[in-house]
Amino acid sequence: MNQLRQQFDDVSWRPAAQSFTVKDSYRLTGVYEIKDENEVIYIGGNPFCSNVRDCLNAHFSGNDGLAIGSYLTGDASKNWSKIFVRWMPAKNPPEGVYYLLQEHRMRHGCYPRFNQVPRQT
């Protein structure tokens, strides 16, 4: 778990608008975090049949059916300059998300505000 967090912490945060232009090299499975100012508000991963870019685009267009999508297209849409994302390829995204959520809970005492309690894979 610590190794995954250390690898992920080495990944740079990018402005939210760049999530729409993720290069084709990231058109593969992975894990990602969404941050509002200094708070990580969501940790996610894409299913095996999709890719990181599609998942991020779904969140930022509100087509994900999740609270994070409603927030990003509602309250936060007026101030995307404070929203940042980072992503990293992963062979098993659900497992990566599970460990990143557990690490976040251990570090902060709670899950990110738009994550539900994770299921172990």
N, CA, C and O atoms as a printed pandas DataFrame, in Angstrom:
     atom_number atom_name residue_name chain_id  residue_number  x_coord  y_coord  z_coord
0              1         N          MET        A               1    0.829   -1.188    0.000
1              2        CA          MET        A               1    0.000    0.000    0.000
2              3         C          MET        A               1    0.872    1.250    0.000
3              4         O          MET        A               1    0.599    2.186   -0.751
4              5         N          ASN        A               2    1.908    1.284    0.820
5              6        CA          ASN        A               2    2.786    2.453    0.866
6              7         C          ASN        A               2    3.502    2.671   -0.457
7              8         O          ASN        A               2    3.701    3.811   -0.876
8              9         N          GLN        A               3    3.891    1.582   -1.119
9             10        CA          GLN        A               3    4.592    1.709   -2.392
10            11         C          GLN        A               3    3.686    2.347   -3.444
11            12         O          GLN        A               3    4.131    3.211   -4.200
12            13         N          LEU        A               4    2.434    1.935   -3.499
13            14        CA          LEU        A               4    1.486    2.518   -4.440
14            15         C          LEU        A               4    1.295    4.003   -4.149
15            16         O          LEU        A               4    1.289    4.818   -5.072
16            17         N          ARG        A               5    1.142    4.359   -2.889
17            18        CA          ARG        A               5    0.968    5.768   -2.522
18            19         C          ARG        A               5    2.211    6.567   -2.899
19            20         O          ARG        A               5    2.091    7.677   -3.417
20            21         N          GLN        A               6    3.393    6.026   -2.650
21            22        CA          GLN        A               6    4.623    6.748   -2.997
22            23         C          GLN        A               6    4.721    6.960   -4.502
23            24         O          GLN        A               6    5.098    8.042   -4.951
24            25         N          GLN        A               7    4.389    5.946   -5.281
25            26        CA          GLN        A               7    4.410    6.091   -6.741
26            27         C          GLN        A               7    3.404    7.148   -7.180
27            28         O          GLN        A               7    3.699    7.973   -8.045
28            29         N          PHE        A               8    2.229    7.120   -6.588
29            30        CA          PHE        A               8    1.182    8.054   -6.986
30            31         C          PHE        A               8    1.530    9.479   -6.570
31            32         O          PHE        A               8    1.229   10.426   -7.296
32            33         N          ASP        A               9    2.155    9.637   -5.421
33            34        CA          ASP        A               9    2.538   10.979   -4.967
34            35         C          ASP        A               9    3.598   11.606   -5.864
35            36         O          ASP        A               9    3.765   12.826   -5.856
36            37         N          ASP        A              10    4.313   10.799   -6.633
37            38        CA          ASP        A              10    5.298   11.325   -7.580
38            39         C          ASP        A              10    4.655   11.848   -8.866
39            40         O          ASP        A              10    5.322   12.499   -9.670
40            41         N          VAL        A              11    3.372   11.569   -9.062
41            42        CA          VAL        A              11    2.659   12.018  -10.263
42            43         C          VAL        A              11    2.207   13.462  -10.055
43            44         O          VAL        A              11    1.679   13.807   -8.998
44            45         N          SER        A              12    2.414   14.292  -11.058
45            46        CA          SER        A              12    2.058   15.715  -10.968
46            47         C          SER        A              12    0.552   15.923  -11.066
47            48         O          SER        A              12   -0.148   15.205  -11.781
48            49         N          TRP        A              13    0.069   16.927  -10.327
49            50        CA          TRP        A              13   -1.318   17.359  -10.445
50            51         C          TRP        A              13   -1.438   18.202  -11.709
51            52         O          TRP        A              13   -0.525   18.958  -12.038
52            53         N          ARG        A              14   -2.561   18.077  -12.420
53            54        CA          ARG        A              14   -2.812   18.850  -13.640
54            55         C          ARG        A              14   -4.147   19.574  -13.504
55            56         O          ARG        A              14   -5.054   19.075  -12.838
56            57         N          PRO        A              15   -4.275   20.734  -14.123
57            58        CA          PRO        A              15   -5.569   21.432  -14.098
58            59         C          PRO        A              15   -6.679   20.540  -14.656
59            60         O          PRO        A              15   -6.448   19.743  -15.565
60            61         N          ALA        A              16   -7.876   20.682  -14.106
61            62        CA          ALA        A              16   -8.997   19.825  -14.498
62            63         C          ALA        A              16   -9.248   19.830  -15.992
63            64         O          ALA        A              16   -9.565   18.787  -16.564
64            65         N          ALA        A              17   -9.114   20.975  -16.635
65            66        CA          ALA        A              17   -9.393   21.060  -18.072
66            67         C          ALA        A              17   -8.504   20.122  -18.882
67            68         O          ALA        A              17   -8.884   19.711  -19.978
68            69         N          GLN        A              18   -7.338   19.780  -18.365
69            70        CA          GLN        A              18   -6.450   18.866  -19.085
70            71         C          GLN        A              18   -6.954   17.427  -19.068
71            72         O          GLN        A              18   -6.461   16.592  -19.826
72            73         N          SER        A              19   -7.927   17.130  -18.214
73            74        CA          SER        A              19   -8.455   15.765  -18.190
74            75         C          SER        A              19   -9.163   15.428  -19.493
75            76         O          SER        A              19   -9.337   14.252  -19.814
76            77         N          PHE        A              20   -9.573   16.439  -20.247
77            78        CA          PHE        A              20  -10.244   16.198  -21.522
78            79         C          PHE        A              20   -9.256   15.891  -22.638
79            80         O          PHE        A              20   -9.646   15.416  -23.704
80            81         N          THR        A              21   -7.989   16.160  -22.396
81            82        CA          THR        A              21   -6.984   15.976  -23.443
82            83         C          THR        A              21   -5.907   14.980  -23.031
83            84         O          THR        A              21   -4.763   15.079  -23.475
84            85         N          VAL        A              22   -6.267   14.034  -22.193
85            86        CA          VAL        A              22   -5.318   13.002  -21.791
86            87         C          VAL        A              22   -4.819   12.311  -23.050
87            88         O          VAL        A              22   -5.608   11.882  -23.891
88            89         N          LYS        A              23   -3.509   12.209  -23.169
89            90        CA          LYS        A              23   -2.921   11.602  -24.370
90            91         C          LYS        A              23   -3.318   10.136  -24.498
91            92         O          LYS        A              23   -3.692    9.481  -23.525
92            93         N          ASP        A              24   -3.224    9.648  -25.718
93            94        CA          ASP        A              24   -3.596    8.259  -25.983
94            95         C          ASP        A              24   -2.814    7.270  -25.141
95            96         O          ASP        A              24   -3.282    6.155  -24.911
96            97         N          SER        A              25   -1.629    7.653  -24.674
97            98        CA          SER        A              25   -0.851    6.745  -23.830
98            99         C          SER        A              25   -1.582    6.452  -22.520
99           100         O          SER        A              25   -1.279    5.469  -21.845
100          101         N          TYR        A              26   -2.550    7.312  -22.160
101          102        CA          TYR        A              26   -3.330    7.064  -20.951
102          103         C          TYR        A              26   -4.711    6.512  -21.287
103          104         O          TYR        A              26   -5.618    6.534  -20.455
104          105         N          ARG        A              27   -4.859    6.024  -22.500
105          106        CA          ARG        A              27   -6.113    5.375  -22.865
106          107         C          ARG        A              27   -6.017    3.904  -22.442
107          108         O          ARG        A              27   -6.214    2.993  -23.247
108          109         N          LEU        A              28   -5.715    3.704  -21.178
109          110        CA          LEU        A              28   -5.622    2.372  -20.615
110          111         C          LEU        A              28   -6.100    2.423  -19.182
111          112         O          LEU        A              28   -6.405    3.493  -18.657
112          113         N          THR        A              29   -6.163    1.277  -18.558
113          114        CA          THR        A              29   -6.704    1.216  -17.202
114          115         C          THR        A              29   -5.794    1.945  -16.226
115          116         O          THR        A              29   -4.583    2.020  -16.434
116          117         N          GLY        A              30   -6.378    2.482  -15.163
117          118        CA          GLY        A              30   -5.575    3.193  -14.189
118          119         C          GLY        A              30   -6.387    3.682  -13.003
119          120         O          GLY        A              30   -7.578    3.395  -12.877
120          121         N          VAL        A              31   -5.716    4.423  -12.141
121          122        CA          VAL        A              31   -6.330    5.037  -10.968
122          123         C          VAL        A              31   -6.125    6.545  -11.067
123          124         O          VAL        A              31   -5.203    7.012  -11.735
124          125         N          TYR        A              32   -6.992    7.299  -10.396
125          126        CA          TYR        A              32   -6.888    8.753  -10.458
126          127         C          TYR        A              32   -7.430    9.382   -9.184
127          128         O          TYR        A              32   -8.203    8.766   -8.450
128          129         N          GLU        A              33   -7.016   10.603   -8.935
129          130        CA          GLU        A              33   -7.510   11.401   -7.820
130          131         C          GLU        A              33   -7.974   12.742   -8.365
131          132         O          GLU        A              33   -7.398   13.274   -9.314
132          133         N          ILE        A              34   -9.021   13.280   -7.754
133          134        CA          ILE        A              34   -9.508   14.615   -8.080
134          135         C          ILE        A              34   -9.390   15.444   -6.811
135          136         O          ILE        A              34   -9.815   15.025   -5.734
136          137         N          LYS        A              35   -8.804   16.633   -6.956
137          138        CA          LYS        A              35   -8.536   17.501   -5.808
138          139         C          LYS        A              35   -9.228   18.844   -6.022
139          140         O          LYS        A              35   -9.167   19.411   -7.113
140          141         N          ASP        A              36   -9.885   19.350   -4.983
141          142        CA          ASP        A              36  -10.491   20.680   -4.974
142          143         C          ASP        A              36   -9.649   21.520   -4.023
143          144         O          ASP        A              36   -9.677   21.307   -2.811
144          145         N          GLU        A              37   -8.908   22.461   -4.563
145          146        CA          GLU        A              37   -7.900   23.230   -3.838
146          147         C          GLU        A              37   -6.906   22.258   -3.210
147          148         O          GLU        A              37   -6.140   21.626   -3.937
148          149         N          ASN        A              38   -6.891   22.117   -1.896
149          150        CA          ASN        A              38   -5.908   21.241   -1.246
150          151         C          ASN        A              38   -6.508   19.940   -0.722
151          152         O          ASN        A              38   -5.825   19.180   -0.036
152          153         N          GLU        A              39   -7.768   19.677   -1.035
153          154        CA          GLU        A              39   -8.455   18.499   -0.508
154          155         C          GLU        A              39   -8.716   17.486   -1.622
155          156         O          GLU        A              39   -9.336   17.813   -2.634
156          157         N          VAL        A              40   -8.241   16.259   -1.430
157          158        CA          VAL        A              40   -8.601   15.183   -2.359
158          159         C          VAL        A              40  -10.069   14.869   -2.102
159          160         O          VAL        A              40  -10.447   14.490   -0.994
160          161         N          ILE        A              41  -10.898   15.032   -3.140
161          162        CA          ILE        A              41  -12.340   14.836   -2.969
162          163         C          ILE        A              41  -12.837   13.530   -3.581
163          164         O          ILE        A              41  -13.964   13.110   -3.318
164          165         N          TYR        A              42  -11.999   12.884   -4.397
165          166        CA          TYR        A              42  -12.428   11.626   -5.013
166          167         C          TYR        A              42  -11.214   10.832   -5.468
167          168         O          TYR        A              42  -10.273   11.378   -6.044
168          169         N          ILE        A              43  -11.255    9.532   -5.198
169          170        CA          ILE        A              43  -10.258    8.593   -5.705
170          171         C          ILE        A              43  -11.028    7.575   -6.524
171          172         O          ILE        A              43  -11.996    6.985   -6.045
172          173         N          GLY        A              44  -10.600    7.371   -7.753
173          174        CA          GLY        A              44  -11.323    6.453   -8.622
174          175         C          GLY        A              44  -10.398    5.627   -9.487
175          176         O          GLY        A              44   -9.193    5.870   -9.565
176          177         N          GLY        A              45  -10.984    4.669  -10.118
177          178        CA          GLY        A              45  -10.280    3.827  -11.071
178          179         C          GLY        A              45  -11.264    3.394  -12.125
179          180         O          GLY        A              45  -12.469    3.342  -11.880
180          181         N          ASN        A              46  -10.764    3.089  -13.274
181          182        CA          ASN        A              46  -11.679    2.718  -14.332
182          183         C          ASN        A              46  -11.830    1.211  -14.417
183          184         O          ASN        A              46  -10.906    0.461  -14.102
184          185         N          PRO        A              47  -13.015    0.774  -14.849
185          186        CA          PRO        A              47  -13.210   -0.656  -15.052
186          187         C          PRO        A              47  -12.287   -1.156  -16.159
187          188         O          PRO        A              47  -11.739   -0.361  -16.923
188          189         N          PHE        A              48  -12.123   -2.435  -16.240
189          190        CA          PHE        A              48  -11.198   -3.021  -17.210
190          191         C          PHE        A              48  -11.595   -2.746  -18.657
191          192         O          PHE        A              48  -10.748   -2.823  -19.547
192          193         N          CYS        A              49  -12.854   -2.428  -18.908
193          194        CA          CYS        A              49  -13.303   -2.234  -20.288
194          195         C          CYS        A              49  -13.289   -0.765  -20.713
195          196         O          CYS        A              49  -13.759   -0.446  -21.805
196          197         N          SER        A              50  -12.770    0.127  -19.888
197          198        CA          SER        A              50  -12.720    1.543  -20.254
198          199         C          SER        A              50  -11.329    2.085  -19.953
199          200         O          SER        A              50  -10.417    1.325  -19.626
200          201         N          ASN        A              51  -11.171    3.401  -20.065
201          202        CA          ASN        A              51   -9.859    3.983  -19.818
202          203         C          ASN        A              51   -9.981    5.225  -18.952
203          204         O          ASN        A              51  -11.078    5.742  -18.743
204          205         N          VAL        A              52   -8.861    5.695  -18.456
205          206        CA          VAL        A              52   -8.834    6.823  -17.527
206          207         C          VAL        A              52   -9.489    8.057  -18.144
207          208         O          VAL        A              52  -10.282    8.730  -17.486
208          209         N          ARG        A              53   -9.165    8.355  -19.393
209          210        CA          ARG        A              53   -9.710    9.561  -20.024
210          211         C          ARG        A              53  -11.234    9.524  -20.059
211          212         O          ARG        A              53  -11.883   10.526  -19.757
212          213         N          ASP        A              54  -11.809    8.388  -20.421
213          214        CA          ASP        A              54  -13.266    8.297  -20.473
214          215         C          ASP        A              54  -13.894    8.497  -19.098
215          216         O          ASP        A              54  -14.929    9.151  -18.976
216          217         N          CYS        A              55  -13.276    7.940  -18.068
217          218        CA          CYS        A              55  -13.805    8.104  -16.709
218          219         C          CYS        A              55  -13.751    9.563  -16.267
219          220         O          CYS        A              55  -14.729   10.087  -15.733
220          221         N          LEU        A              56  -12.618   10.215  -16.486
221          222        CA          LEU        A              56  -12.504   11.621  -16.102
222          223         C          LEU        A              56  -13.488   12.482  -16.890
223          224         O          LEU        A              56  -14.114   13.379  -16.326
224          225         N          ASN        A              57  -13.626   12.217  -18.181
225          226        CA          ASN        A              57  -14.579   12.977  -18.991
226          227         C          ASN        A              57  -16.008   12.778  -18.493
227          228         O          ASN        A              57  -16.797   13.723  -18.489
228          229         N          ALA        A              58  -16.349   11.564  -18.074
229          230        CA          ALA        A              58  -17.687   11.305  -17.536
230          231         C          ALA        A              58  -17.922   12.110  -16.264
231          232         O          ALA        A              58  -19.002   12.672  -16.081
232          233         N          HIS        A              59  -16.928   12.173  -15.384
233          234        CA          HIS        A              59  -17.078   12.960  -14.154
234          235         C          HIS        A              59  -17.272   14.438  -14.469
235          236         O          HIS        A              59  -18.174   15.080  -13.930
236          237         N          PHE        A              60  -16.428   14.975  -15.340
237          238        CA          PHE        A              60  -16.460   16.411  -15.605
238          239         C          PHE        A              60  -17.607   16.833  -16.517
239          240         O          PHE        A              60  -17.866   18.028  -16.661
240          241         N          SER        A              61  -18.289   15.888  -17.127
241          242        CA          SER        A              61  -19.471   16.229  -17.922
242          243         C          SER        A              61  -20.758   15.908  -17.162
243          244         O          SER        A              61  -21.852   16.237  -17.621
244          245         N          GLY        A              62  -20.625   15.258  -15.986
245          246        CA          GLY        A              62  -21.789   14.897  -15.189
246          247         C          GLY        A              62  -22.506   13.660  -15.693
247          248         O          GLY        A              62  -23.621   13.374  -15.257
248          249         N          ASN        A              63  -21.890   12.925  -16.601
249          250        CA          ASN        A              63  -22.510   11.724  -17.175
250          251         C          ASN        A              63  -22.146   10.449  -16.428
251          252         O          ASN        A              63  -22.345    9.350  -16.946
252          253         N          ASP        A              64  -21.621   10.581  -15.232
253          254        CA          ASP        A              64  -21.185    9.404  -14.482
254          255         C          ASP        A              64  -22.256    8.849  -13.552
255          256         O          ASP        A              64  -22.119    7.731  -13.057
256          257         N          GLY        A              65  -23.322    9.610  -13.306
257          258        CA          GLY        A              65  -24.364    9.161  -12.392
258          259         C          GLY        A              65  -23.930    9.161  -10.938
259          260         O          GLY        A              65  -24.586    8.544  -10.099
260          261         N          LEU        A              66  -22.831    9.843  -10.625
261          262        CA          LEU        A              66  -22.284    9.868   -9.268
262          263         C          LEU        A              66  -22.338   11.276   -8.682
263          264         O          LEU        A              66  -22.481   12.261   -9.406
264          265         N          ALA        A              67  -22.222   11.351   -7.367
265          266        CA          ALA        A              67  -22.212   12.653   -6.692
266          267         C          ALA        A              67  -21.039   13.516   -7.144
267          268         O          ALA        A              67  -21.178   14.736   -7.224
268          269         N          ILE        A              68  -19.887   12.913   -7.442
269          270        CA          ILE        A              68  -18.733   13.695   -7.891
270          271         C          ILE        A              68  -19.056   14.405   -9.205
271          272         O          ILE        A              68  -18.680   15.564   -9.379
272          273         N          GLY        A              69  -19.736   13.745  -10.122
273          274        CA          GLY        A              69  -20.120   14.364  -11.388
274          275         C          GLY        A              69  -21.098   15.506  -11.189
275          276         O          GLY        A              69  -20.986   16.546  -11.837
276          277         N          SER        A              70  -22.058   15.313  -10.291
277          278        CA          SER        A              70  -23.015   16.383   -9.990
278          279         C          SER        A              70  -22.304   17.592   -9.400
279          280         O          SER        A              70  -22.620   18.732   -9.741
280          281         N          TYR        A              71  -21.348   17.346   -8.522
281          282        CA          TYR        A              71  -20.589   18.442   -7.914
282          283         C          TYR        A              71  -19.762   19.187   -8.962
283          284         O          TYR        A              71  -19.766   20.418   -8.999
284          285         N          LEU        A              72  -19.057   18.445   -9.808
285          286        CA          LEU        A              72  -18.173   19.079  -10.791
286          287         C          LEU        A              72  -18.940   19.859  -11.852
287          288         O          LEU        A              72  -18.419   20.828  -12.402
288          289         N          THR        A              73  -20.166   19.450  -12.145
289          290        CA          THR        A              73  -20.967   20.187  -13.124
290          291         C          THR        A              73  -21.910   21.176  -12.457
291          292         O          THR        A              73  -22.591   21.943  -13.138
292          293         N          GLY        A              74  -21.954   21.162  -11.135
293          294        CA          GLY        A              74  -22.802   22.088  -10.385
294          295         C          GLY        A              74  -21.964   23.133   -9.678
295          296         O          GLY        A              74  -21.435   24.050  -10.308
296          297         N          ASP        A              75  -21.843   22.992   -8.357
297          298        CA          ASP        A              75  -21.144   23.975   -7.524
298          299         C          ASP        A              75  -19.729   24.281   -7.999
299          300         O          ASP        A              75  -19.330   25.445   -8.041
300          301         N          ALA        A              76  -18.979   23.268   -8.350
301          302        CA          ALA        A              76  -17.563   23.467   -8.693
302          303         C          ALA        A              76  -17.350   23.978  -10.113
303          304         O          ALA        A              76  -16.254   24.430  -10.444
304          305         N          SER        A              77  -18.376   23.913  -10.954
305          306        CA          SER        A              77  -18.184   24.273  -12.366
306          307         C          SER        A              77  -17.811   25.737  -12.564
307          308         O          SER        A              77  -17.227   26.098  -13.585
308          309         N          LYS        A              78  -18.140   26.566  -11.610
309          310        CA          LYS        A              78  -17.813   27.991  -11.720
310          311         C          LYS        A              78  -16.360   28.283  -11.367
311          312         O          LYS        A              78  -15.871   29.388  -11.603
312          313         N          ASN        A              79  -15.675   27.301  -10.805
313          314        CA          ASN        A              79  -14.319   27.549  -10.328
314          315         C          ASN        A              79  -13.396   26.367  -10.607
315          316         O          ASN        A              79  -12.709   25.883   -9.707
316          317         N          TRP        A              80  -13.382   25.909  -11.841
317          318        CA          TRP        A              80  -12.540   24.771  -12.193
318          319         C          TRP        A              80  -11.062   25.077  -12.054
319          320         O          TRP        A              80  -10.245   24.156  -12.060
320          321         N          SER        A              81  -10.697   26.330  -11.930
321          322        CA          SER        A              81   -9.274   26.657  -11.777
322          323         C          SER        A              81   -8.713   26.098  -10.476
323          324         O          SER        A              81   -7.496   26.005  -10.318
324          325         N          LYS        A              82   -9.584   25.726   -9.542
325          326        CA          LYS        A              82   -9.144   25.156   -8.267
326          327         C          LYS        A              82   -9.253   23.635   -8.238
327          328         O          LYS        A              82   -8.947   23.007   -7.225
328          329         N          ILE        A              83   -9.689   23.045   -9.350
329          330        CA          ILE        A              83   -9.842   21.591   -9.439
330          331         C          ILE        A              83   -8.656   21.019  -10.212
331          332         O          ILE        A              83   -8.313   21.497  -11.294
332          333         N          PHE        A              84   -8.034   19.983   -9.634
333          334        CA          PHE        A              84   -6.873   19.347  -10.257
334          335         C          PHE        A              84   -7.067   17.837  -10.274
335          336         O          PHE        A              84   -7.804   17.286   -9.457
336          337         N          VAL        A              85   -6.404   17.180  -11.206
337          338        CA          VAL        A              85   -6.470   15.724  -11.313
338          339         C          VAL        A              85   -5.059   15.168  -11.489
339          340         O          VAL        A              85   -4.148   15.861  -11.943
340          341         N          ARG        A              86   -4.909   13.912  -11.121
341          342        CA          ARG        A              86   -3.693   13.170  -11.463
342          343         C          ARG        A              86   -4.098   11.726  -11.652
343          344         O          ARG        A              86   -5.054   11.251  -11.038
344          345         N          TRP        A              87   -3.369   11.032  -12.503
345          346        CA          TRP        A              87   -3.704    9.658  -12.831
346          347         C          TRP        A              87   -2.442    8.863  -13.084
347          348         O          TRP        A              87   -1.373    9.409  -13.361
348          349         N          MET        A              88   -2.602    7.563  -12.979
349          350        CA          MET        A              88   -1.472    6.663  -13.142
350          351         C          MET        A              88   -1.999    5.334  -13.687
351          352         O          MET        A              88   -3.017    4.839  -13.203
352          353         N          PRO        A              89   -1.331    4.749  -14.680
353          354        CA          PRO        A              89   -1.753    3.430  -15.168
354          355         C          PRO        A              89   -1.675    2.391  -14.043
355          356         O          PRO        A              89   -0.797    2.459  -13.183
356          357         N          ALA        A              90   -2.592    1.443  -14.064
357          358        CA          ALA        A              90   -2.604    0.361  -13.074
358          359         C          ALA        A              90   -3.173   -0.889  -13.734
359          360         O          ALA        A              90   -4.118   -0.812  -14.519
360          361         N          LYS        A              91   -2.596   -2.028  -13.412
361          362        CA          LYS        A              91   -3.071   -3.290  -13.991
362          363         C          LYS        A              91   -4.393   -3.727  -13.381
363          364         O          LYS        A              91   -5.209   -4.360  -14.051
364          365         N          ASN        A              92   -4.609   -3.393  -12.111
365          366        CA          ASN        A              92   -5.837   -3.777  -11.424
366          367         C          ASN        A              92   -6.414   -2.536  -10.737
367          368         O          ASN        A              92   -6.212   -2.351   -9.537
368          369         N          PRO        A              93   -7.133   -1.681  -11.482
369          370        CA          PRO        A              93   -7.641   -0.440  -10.903
370          371         C          PRO        A              93   -8.495   -0.611   -9.645
371          372         O          PRO        A              93   -8.299    0.146   -8.695
372          373         N          PRO        A              94   -9.440   -1.573   -9.585
373          374        CA          PRO        A              94  -10.227   -1.694   -8.357
374          375         C          PRO        A              94   -9.360   -1.947   -7.117
375          376         O          PRO        A              94   -9.623   -1.396   -6.048
376          377         N          GLU        A              95   -8.341   -2.769   -7.264
377          378        CA          GLU        A              95   -7.436   -3.034   -6.142
378          379         C          GLU        A              95   -6.651   -1.771   -5.781
379          380         O          GLU        A              95   -6.488   -1.461   -4.601
380          381         N          GLY        A              96   -6.166   -1.046   -6.783
381          382        CA          GLY        A              96   -5.440    0.197   -6.531
382          383         C          GLY        A              96   -6.295    1.214   -5.811
383          384         O          GLY        A              96   -5.838    1.860   -4.868
384          385         N          VAL        A              97   -7.543    1.362   -6.253
385          386        CA          VAL        A              97   -8.461    2.301   -5.601
386          387         C          VAL        A              97   -8.690    1.885   -4.159
387          388         O          VAL        A              97   -8.664    2.724   -3.258
388          389         N          TYR        A              98   -8.912    0.608   -3.934
389          390        CA          TYR        A              98   -9.141    0.118   -2.574
390          391         C          TYR        A              98   -7.974    0.503   -1.658
391          392         O          TYR        A              98   -8.191    1.032   -0.568
392          393         N          TYR        A              99   -6.753    0.243   -2.092
393          394        CA          TYR        A              99   -5.594    0.548   -1.255
394          395         C          TYR        A              99   -5.391    2.047   -1.083
395          396         O          TYR        A              99   -5.026    2.496    0.004
396          397         N          LEU        A             100   -5.620    2.831   -2.136
397          398        CA          LEU        A             100   -5.482    4.285   -2.006
398          399         C          LEU        A             100   -6.536    4.858   -1.058
399          400         O          LEU        A             100   -6.250    5.784   -0.299
400          401         N          LEU        A             101   -7.746    4.313   -1.101
401          402        CA          LEU        A             101   -8.789    4.775   -0.176
402          403         C          LEU        A             101   -8.452    4.406    1.264
403          404         O          LEU        A             101   -8.653    5.209    2.175
404          405         N          GLN        A             102   -7.941    3.194    1.472
405          406        CA          GLN        A             102   -7.566    2.791    2.830
406          407         C          GLN        A             102   -6.444    3.679    3.359
407          408         O          GLN        A             102   -6.460    4.083    4.522
408          409         N          GLU        A             103   -5.478    3.976    2.506
409          410        CA          GLU        A             103   -4.364    4.834    2.911
410          411         C          GLU        A             103   -4.867    6.243    3.233
411          412         O          GLU        A             103   -4.419    6.854    4.202
412          413         N          HIS        A             104   -5.786    6.754    2.432
413          414        CA          HIS        A             104   -6.356    8.086    2.684
414          415         C          HIS        A             104   -7.079    8.098    4.028
415          416         O          HIS        A             104   -6.935    9.043    4.804
416          417         N          ARG        A             105   -7.853    7.054    4.302
417          418        CA          ARG        A             105   -8.588    6.972    5.569
418          419         C          ARG        A             105   -7.630    6.902    6.757
419          420         O          ARG        A             105   -7.869    7.533    7.786
420          421         N          MET        A             106   -6.553    6.140    6.618
421          422        CA          MET        A             106   -5.577    6.047    7.710
422          423         C          MET        A             106   -4.893    7.395    7.938
423          424         O          MET        A             106   -4.641    7.777    9.081
424          425         N          ARG        A             107   -4.597    8.103    6.874
425          426        CA          ARG        A             107   -3.885    9.378    6.972
426          427         C          ARG        A             107   -4.791   10.512    7.462
427          428         O          ARG        A             107   -4.355   11.357    8.243
428          429         N          HIS        A             108   -6.061   10.534    7.004
429          430        CA          HIS        A             108   -6.954   11.659    7.278
430          431         C          HIS        A             108   -8.122   11.325    8.201
431          432         O          HIS        A             108   -8.849   12.225    8.622
432          433         N          GLY        A             109   -8.314   10.056    8.520
433          434        CA          GLY        A             109   -9.404    9.667    9.405
434          435         C          GLY        A             109  -10.749    9.498    8.708
435          436         O          GLY        A             109  -11.751    9.218    9.365
436          437         N          CYS        A             110  -10.786    9.662    7.394
437          438        CA          CYS        A             110  -12.027    9.516    6.635
438          439         C          CYS        A             110  -11.694    9.270    5.169
439          440         O          CYS        A             110  -10.549    9.412    4.740
440          441         N          TYR        A             111  -12.722    8.896    4.412
441          442        CA          TYR        A             111  -12.568    8.759    2.965
442          443         C          TYR        A             111  -12.767   10.125    2.316
443          444         O          TYR        A             111  -13.342   11.018    2.938
444          445         N          PRO        A             112  -12.307   10.305    1.088
445          446        CA          PRO        A             112  -12.612   11.554    0.387
446          447         C          PRO        A             112  -14.132   11.761    0.350
447          448         O          PRO        A             112  -14.892   10.794    0.305
448          449         N          ARG        A             113  -14.564   13.010    0.367
449          450        CA          ARG        A             113  -15.991   13.291    0.560
450          451         C          ARG        A             113  -16.916   12.715   -0.500
451          452         O          ARG        A             113  -18.098   12.518   -0.219
452          453         N          PHE        A             114  -16.436   12.438   -1.699
453          454        CA          PHE        A             114  -17.311   11.879   -2.727
454          455         C          PHE        A             114  -17.097   10.387   -2.956
455          456         O          PHE        A             114  -17.613    9.830   -3.924
456          457         N          ASN        A             115  -16.350    9.742   -2.086
457          458        CA          ASN        A             115  -16.186    8.287   -2.163
458          459         C          ASN        A             115  -17.085    7.620   -1.142
459          460         O          ASN        A             115  -17.276    8.125   -0.035
460          461         N          GLN        A             116  -17.627    6.490   -1.524
461          462        CA          GLN        A             116  -18.364    5.665   -0.590
462          463         C          GLN        A             116  -17.391    4.672    0.022
463          464         O          GLN        A             116  -16.255    4.548   -0.437
464          465         N          VAL        A             117  -17.824    3.976    1.040
465          466        CA          VAL        A             117  -16.976    2.963    1.656
466          467         C          VAL        A             117  -16.628    1.924    0.595
467          468         O          VAL        A             117  -17.528    1.361   -0.029
468          469         N          PRO        A             118  -15.334    1.658    0.377
469          470        CA          PRO        A             118  -14.935    0.739   -0.696
470          471         C          PRO        A             118  -15.188   -0.720   -0.356
471          472         O          PRO        A             118  -15.213   -1.124    0.807
472          473         N          ARG        A             119  -15.376   -1.491   -1.417
473          474        CA          ARG        A             119  -15.481   -2.942   -1.279
474          475         C          ARG        A             119  -14.127   -3.533   -1.606
475          476         O          ARG        A             119  -13.482   -3.118   -2.569
476          477         N          GLN        A             120  -13.695   -4.492   -0.821
477          478        CA          GLN        A             120  -12.410   -5.141   -1.099
478          479         C          GLN        A             120  -12.575   -6.053   -2.300
479          480         O          GLN        A             120  -13.587   -6.739   -2.442
480          481         N          THR        A             121  -11.552   -6.052   -3.176
481          482        CA          THR        A             121  -11.616   -6.882   -4.387
482          483         C          THR        A             121  -10.845   -8.158   -4.195
483          484         O          THR        A             121  -10.782   -8.985   -5.104
